Amino acid sequence: MTDQPGSAAIAALLAADRRHAWHPYASAVSPPTVYPVASAAGTRLRLADGRELIDGMSSWWAAIHGYNHPVLNRAVDAQLARMSHVMFGGLTNEPAVELCALLAAISPGKLERVFLCDSGSVAVEVAIKIALQYWQARGRPERHRLLTLAGGYHGDTFMAMSVCDPVTGMHHLFRGVLPEQLFAPRPGCGFGNPARAADIAAFEALLAAHRDEIAAVILEPIVQGAGGMHFYSADYLRRVRALCDAHGVLLIADEIATGFGRTGRLFACEHAGIAPDILCLGKALTGGYLSLAATLASERVARTVCSGEAGALMHGPTFMGNPLACAVALASTRLLLAQPWKREIARLEAALREGLAPAARLPGVREVRVLGAIGVIEMEQPVEMERITALFIAEGVWIRPFGRLVYTMPPFIMRNDEVARLAHGMIAALESYLQP
């Protein structure tokens, strides 16, 4: 272990951060408190001041194998020795091609065409472009709107924002600029329950009323992530697929948060036994090492898009197919598939259920829910970020809540005793926070 930086060096770093760094969802005028990380390994983050935290966030759900993993490190080192990047226009490279083939092989259904891009938000933008170009190619340009679910989150770029929840998704800040999409009520039928006709009636009515202007339905299957950590019925998802088929509408599944085993299935669509026409992947794709995302489409959709006026999908990121990112994504995906990951996720689910159960008795807690490697404590009121974060750190855990949700998505390698410590720290911090 390297020596920890002195207090003067830490103070200088924080001063520079406060002066120049603009953090996500944060003010540049009154920046939030941040905590410098000196190193990370396994499930632990070591702060610059020497404190060690159990990471309950997997760096926003991406670091499924933990940090500093030797297999992923070797993949990066080996690729660096060959080339870090080469353009994907007119050239190709082995890691990108192998990754595309692997994603096509493991994705639900027959999604044989893979478009590599830079981030989850961009993957959603690409998916929407595919849907719009699909209908243009079919001579139906009037089909340009999207139907989605209230309570969802799909990213921060403009088309992605337009299908985020209309109340909590920043629509009021960009009114007049964002396209106006169609929103069905959030599914009221919880995971593990059947979906009654009444549960999907509003969705069905919107689809029927607007079928001639809808290009696609876009949703997060089973788990609405950053929009509220809401778990809903697989039967509802099956009914959505059937309705899309009946009305000739494309289905886009945003599995950026749920892909690669997080919910107990490799892809959340598998809980319902359905396949989308277009699939968005990101976050855990590289095991948290580098930014990379992918949009997959069926051969039918891809051929239709490319039969249109443009003759191609009109998108082309500079770093598309980046060999370094693709190499580590390939290594991460193979590492996951080579392990008994279903058993490990089931183990984590059981450990989270046991560890978080006492939180249900706390005043101000609305609900505790767990699915796969996702544990959620939903509060009655939004939490004060600055104060509760300091309490989590005092308990030796890293948790990043939002709104009313205190949640964890731990790395898949986390041991049961670490899950117990994580859950205990979360509950102890909440107890301190809730004291009058």
N, C-alpha and C positions, 0 to 999 in steps of 0.2 A: 504493500500500500504506500502511495506517495504521501509526502508530508502535506498536511492541510495548510491552505493559505492562511496567512496571519490576518488579524482583524482589520488592519489598514488596507490590505489588498482586497478583502471582501467589501469593505466600505467603498473603495474606489470603484469596484465592479458595479455595486448597487447604484452608486451615483451616476455612472455612465449609462446604466440601464434606464434609470429614471429620466435622464436627460435626452436619450436618443431612441430607446426601444419602445415601440408601440405594440402592446400586447393585445391578444384577441379579446374582443368585446370589452375593451378597457379605455379609459380616458387618458389622453396624452397630457392633459392639463393637471389632473389629479390622479396620477398613476397608482395602481393598487400595490400592496405589499407583495413582493415576490421573494422566492427562496432559491439562492444559487445552488445548483447541483454540481458536485465535484466529480462524481463517478456513479456508475450503476452496474450491478451484476446480479444475475438471478432475479429474485423478486424484490431486491432492495435498492433504494436510492440513498446515496450518501451525500448529505449536504456539505457545503463548503466549510461550515463551522463544526463538522465532525458528527453531527446527529445522523442517525440511520433511520430510514422510514421503510415500512412494508408498503409496497406500491399496490394500491387497490384499483388503479385506473388503467393499467397497461398502456400508459401514455395515450389516453383517449382511445382505448380499446384495440390498439394496434399491436403491442408487444406481447403476442400470445405465448411466445417461448421464453419470456423474460429478457433480460439484458445481457449483453456480452456473451452470447451463446457461441461456443466454439465452432459448431457446424456453419452457422451463418457468417461468422468472422472469416472462416476459411474461404467461403464462397466469394466474399467481397475481396479478400486478398488475391485470390486466384484470378478473378476477373480484372482487378486493377493492373495486374502484371501483363494482361493482354491489351485491354483498352477500356477506358472509363465510359466513353461515349462515341458513337458514330451516328450520323443522321439516318433516319428511317425512310427518307424519300429517295428512291432509286437504289438504296442499299438495304441490306438486311444483316442480321447477326444471329448466331446460334442461340444465345440465351433467350432472346425475344421469341424466336420461332418455337423453341421447345416449350416456353411458357404458354404461348398461345395454344399449342397442341394439348398440353396438360389441362388447361382451363376448359377447353372444349370437351375433353374426355370426361371430366368430373362434374361438369355443370348439369343441372337438371334438364331433362329433355334433350333436344338436338340443337344446341346453340353452337354452331360450327364456325362462326365468324367472330373474331376477337379484335377489338380496336383498343390499343394501349394508349393511355393518356396519363395526366400528371397528378390528378387528385380526385377525390370522390365527387366534389361539386362539378368538375369538368366531365366526369363519367356520366352524370345526370344530364348535363348540357348535350353531350354527344347522343345519349339515348333519345332525348327529345328531338334533336336534329334528325336522327334516323326515322323517327315516327313521322315527322313533318314531311321529309323527303319521300317517304314511302307513299303517302297519300298524294303528293304532288305528281309522283311518277304514275300513279293510277288515275290521274286526271281529276282528282278531288281535292283541290287546294283549299276548299272551304272547310275541310276537316283539319283544323289547326288548333283546337282547344284541348285542354287536358282535364280529365276528371280524376280527383284524388280524394283523400280522406282528411277531414279535420284532425288536428293534433299531430300532423306529420312534420318531419324535417328532412329536407333533401339537399341542403347545401346553401352557400352564401352568394353564388353567382346569380345573375338576374333571372334566367328561366328556372333555375333550381329554387330560388326564393319565391317565385310565383306559385309554386306548388307546396310551399311550406304553410303551416297553419296560418290562416288569415288574421288571427287575433295576436298570437305570440311571435309570428314570423316576420316582423319588420315591414309589413305591407303599408302601414300608415306612414312610414318614413319615405317610401318611394312611390306613393300614390300618383297615378298619372303616367308612370313610367313602366311599372310592371304589367305584363299581360294579365287580363282577368280570366282566371280559371274557374272551374266548377268544383265545389266542395260538398261531399257527402258527410253526414255525421260520423264521428268516430264510432267504430264498432262497440256496441255495449255488451256483447257476449264475450265473456272471458275465456282465456285459454283452457282447453279441456272440456268446454261446454259446446252443445250444439248451437247452431245459428237458426233461430226461428225466422219465419217469413217476415215478421215485423222488424227484426234486426237489420234486414237488408232492403226493406221496402223503399226507403228514401234513396239509397244508392241506385236501385233498379229504376225508380221513377226518373231520376236525373239522366241516367244512361239512355232510357227510352226517349225522353223528351228532347235530348240533344245529340242523338246518335249521328245525325248528319253533319255535325260540326266538331265531333270529338275525334281526335287522332289516336289517343291512347288513354288508358287508365294507368296511373303511376301510384305505387304504394310501397310501403315497407312491409314485407310479409311477416306476420305473427307478432313482431315487436316494433312498435313505434318508438324509436330511440330517443334522440335529443329533444323531440317534441313532447315527451312525457313518460317515457319508459312504460308504455301501456302494452299489455299482453292481450292479444285477442284470439278468437276461435279459429282453428284450422278449417272448420266447416264453413265459416264466413269466407275465407280465402278460396275454398273450392267453389262456392257459389259465385264469387266474383269472376273466376276463370270461366265458368259456364256462361255467365251473362255476357262477358266479352266475346266469347265464341258466338253466342246467339245473335249479337248485334254487329258482328264483324269489326270489333274494336281491338287494337293491339293492347297487350298487357306488359307494362314495364315493372319489373321487380327491383327495387332498390335494396340490395343486400350488402351495402357498404359496411353497415354495422353488424349485421347478422351472419355474414358469410364466414366460412372456414371454422365451423363447429361451435360458435358461441352459444347457440340455443339448444345444443344437444343433437342436432342434425348438421351435416356438412353445410347445407344451405337451408334456410328457414322454410322455403317453398316445399321442402320434402315432408314437413309435418302434414301438409295437405295433399301430398301426392300429385302436385301440379307443376307445370313448367311455364315460365313466361315466354313471351316472344322476344323480349329484350331484357338483359340482366346487367345490373351495375355492381361492380366489386371495387373494394378499396381497403383502407385501414389495415387489416391484418394481412393483406396480400404479401407484403414484404417482411412480416414479422416485426414491424415498427422501425426498420432500418432506414428506408428511403421512401420518398413519396412516389407512389405509383398506383394507378387505378386501371380498370378495364371495363369496357362495355361489350357485352356479347349479344349477338343476334342470330336468329335462325337463318338458314340458307335461303328460305323463301323471302324473308324480309330483306336480306342483303341483296339478293338478285333483283328484287323489285326496285329498291333504291337506285341501284346502278343501271337500271333500264330507263331511268328518267332523263330529263333534259341535261342535267349536269354530268351524267354518266359516272358519277363517283359520290362518295360521302364527302361533303364539303367541310372537312375539319382536318387540321394537320399540326399538332403541337411540335415545337422545336425538339423537345426531348422525348418525343414518342419513341417507344421501343428502346429506351436507354439501356445499354447492356449491363451496366452495374446494378441498376434497380431490378432488371429482369433476372439476373443471376441470383440475387439474394431472394427474390420472390420465388424462383424455382426451387431453391434450397429450402426455404421456409415451408412451402406447400408439400414438398416431398417429405420433409421432416415430420410434419403433422400426419400425413397419410401413413407413414411407416410406424406410427405409434398406435396403441389402443386408445385412440382419442375419445371414442364414445364412452368407454369405461371411465376415463379421466374426467370428462365433463359431468357424467353422472355422479362421480365422487365429489366433485366441486359443488354440484347442486345440493347434494345431501349435506355437505359441510356448511354451506351458506344457509340452508334452511335451519339447521340446528343453531348456528352461531347468531343469526339475526333474529330468531324467534323472540327473545326477551324484549326486543325493541317495541313489540306490539303493545306492551304494558305501559310504555312511557306516555305521559300526558302530551298532547299535541301531535301524536302520531296517528295518521289516518289509516295506513295500511302497510303491511310488510309483504312483499311478494318476491318470489324467486323462480327463475326459469333458466335451466342450463347454468352457464357461468355468469349469470346476471343476478345481482341481489339489490333490491330496492326498498328503501324506507321512505314512504311518502308522508310528508308532514301536512298538518292542517294549514300552516302559513309558510310563506317563503322564508328561507333562512338568510341571515346576514353573513355574506360570504367571508369578509375579512375576519370577523370574530370566530366563526366556526372553524375556518381553516387553521387558525392558530391553535385552537383546542385539539383538532385532529393531530397536528404536528406534535403537540405536547404529549399525546398518547402514542406517538411513534408510528403513525399511519399516514399515508398520503391518499386523501379523498378530495375530489373536486365536485361539490354539489352544484346544482343549479335550480333556481326557483324553489319549489317545495320538495325537491327530490334529493335525498342523500342516498347515493347508490354506489355500487362497486361492480367492476368488470375485471376481475383479477387475471393475471397471466395463468395460462393453463398448467404451468409447472408448480403452482403454489401448493405446498403440502397442507395436510389437514390442520396441523398445529399452527401453521402460519395463518390459515383462514380463521381459526379460532381467535388468534391474537388480533387479526384485522377486525373481525366482528366485535370483539370486546372493546377495542379502541374506538370504533365507530359509536358504539352504544355509550361508552363512558364519556366521550366528547359531547354527545347529545344530552346526556344527563346534566353535565356542567352547563351546557348552553341553555337548557330549559329551566334551570334554577332561577327563581324570582330574584 
